Amino acid sequence: NLRPKEFLSACSERSGGEEVKRAAALFFVAMAVSLSVSSEPLSLAYGQEFSVVSPMDVQFSLENDMLVAIFKVEASKINAKEFFGPKDFPFQHDVVEVFVSVSQTHLPYFEFELSPFYQEFELKIIDPKKQMINDVHIGVTHSAERVQGRWTARLAIPLKNLGWNGDPKEVYGNAYAILGVSPKRNYWSLFQLNETKPNFHLPQYFKPLL
């Protein structure tokens, strides 16, 4: 893969127009194959403690056709269950979530949840007010790790399985987290939600993730 300095060098060393075009093409292909965004903190969207400092951040990157999300969560205590029963879901405990759409209308979109004990849940939303498809499986790989005072989570989402056209600019969504024990749970969001009640199913607030 050509790095920016190598690309500039290629342009300066080759006088032929076709060679320069070929170098440019290789550079932009490399950028599309591996594209990353710096880590960003999540902001408190709903909760009891509006003065708290964000205890987490998320970083998105594009690795080939995979959207990779890495969360880092600072937590002295984790509200989680190592083993789930048939009526347990990640969103009932501490959880990180990624909502993704590859449509300019932001519909349909997919929801991916991951707990500190790497329990996961996938959902396809045709319309948040009308139709949701539970427990879909599109080939997401995931992992989570717990160490003293923090936990991390990684999700790798195969965008082609969502119908992605290959343009990094057309990957929309948001990142969320829910932490704490009811009734003092805090709800976190990467992009601001101008709402008064906890609700993450708001595709109108989606933004490009890359």
HUNOR-V887870 format. One record per helix or strand of 3 or more residues. SS is the DSSP state (H for helix, E for strand). FROM is the first residue (numbers start at 1). LEN is the number of residues. Records with the same first field share a line. If there is no record, write none. Layout:
SS->FROM-LEN ; FROM-LEN
This chain:
H->4-10 ; 17-17 ; 90-3 ; 159-4 ; 168-3 ; 203-3
E->34-3 ; 43-4 ; 56-8 ; 66-9 ; 95-7 ; 109-7 ; 120-8 ; 131-4 ; 141-7 ; 150-9 ; 172-8 ; 186-4
